Amino acid sequence: MVLCVFGYIYSSLGSLNNICLMRDLMNNLDMLLMEHIVHDIVNGTLLTQEDDETVEMLLTHMYEDMTSYEKLGVMVGKA
């Protein structure tokens, strides 16, 4: 699937319309990844099964963009 998506992006670089389609595709992929990350946070899988570097990267991003995570259903504690 990923190879197919990147193959599509690579083959469509010539046209301005295709660039808009690529932007939409990337936004959709970003949202899909975010939904899966949020699902793993909510059920506890991500924070308990990932390595320290990944958890630190995630927590840093959550701190920088708390509202996005809250909108997707993650309860963020603020101190």
C-alpha positions as CSV (number, residue, x, y, z in Angstrom):
1,M,0.0,0.0,0.0
2,V,2.7,2.5,1.0
3,L,4.8,1.7,-2.0
4,C,1.8,2.1,-4.2
5,V,1.0,5.5,-2.7
6,F,4.6,6.8,-3.1
7,G,4.7,5.4,-6.6
8,Y,1.6,7.4,-7.4
9,I,3.1,10.6,-5.9
10,Y,6.3,10.1,-7.8
11,S,4.6,9.5,-11.1
12,S,2.3,12.5,-10.7
13,L,4.8,15.3,-10.0
14,G,4.4,17.0,-13.4
15,S,0.9,18.4,-13.1
16,L,-0.4,21.2,-10.8
17,N,-3.7,19.4,-10.4
18,N,-1.9,16.3,-9.3
19,I,0.1,18.3,-6.7
20,C,-3.2,19.3,-5.2
21,L,-4.3,15.7,-5.2
22,M,-1.0,14.8,-3.5
23,R,-1.6,17.4,-0.8
24,D,-5.0,15.9,-0.2
25,L,-3.5,12.4,-0.1
26,M,-0.9,13.4,2.4
27,N,-3.4,15.2,4.6
28,N,-5.6,12.0,4.5
29,L,-2.6,9.8,5.4
30,D,-1.6,12.2,8.2
31,M,-5.1,12.1,9.7
32,L,-5.2,8.3,9.4
33,L,-1.9,8.0,11.2
34,M,-3.1,10.4,13.9
35,E,-6.3,8.4,14.4
36,H,-4.3,5.2,14.9
37,I,-1.8,6.9,17.3
38,V,-4.7,8.3,19.3
39,H,-6.4,4.8,19.4
40,D,-3.1,3.4,20.8
41,I,-2.8,6.2,23.3
42,V,-6.4,5.8,24.6
43,N,-6.2,2.0,25.0
44,G,-2.7,2.2,26.6
45,T,-0.8,0.2,24.0
46,L,1.5,3.0,22.7
47,L,2.7,4.3,26.0
48,T,3.4,0.9,27.5
49,Q,4.9,-1.0,24.5
50,E,7.1,1.6,22.8
51,D,10.7,2.5,23.4
52,D,11.7,5.6,25.4
53,E,12.7,7.6,22.4
54,T,9.3,7.1,20.7
55,V,7.4,7.9,23.8
56,E,9.5,11.1,24.3
57,M,8.8,12.1,20.7
58,L,5.1,11.5,21.2
59,L,4.9,13.4,24.5
60,T,6.8,16.3,23.0
61,H,4.4,16.5,20.1
62,M,1.4,16.2,22.4
63,Y,2.7,19.1,24.5
64,E,3.2,21.2,21.4
65,D,-0.3,20.5,20.0
66,M,-2.6,19.5,22.9
67,T,-5.8,20.8,21.3
68,S,-5.5,18.3,18.3
69,Y,-5.2,15.4,20.7
70,E,-8.0,16.6,22.9
71,K,-10.3,17.0,19.8
72,L,-9.5,13.4,18.9
73,G,-10.4,12.1,22.4
74,V,-7.2,12.0,24.4
75,M,-7.5,13.3,27.9
76,V,-4.5,15.6,28.4
77,G,-3.6,16.5,32.0
78,K,-2.3,20.0,32.4
79,A,-0.2,21.0,35.4
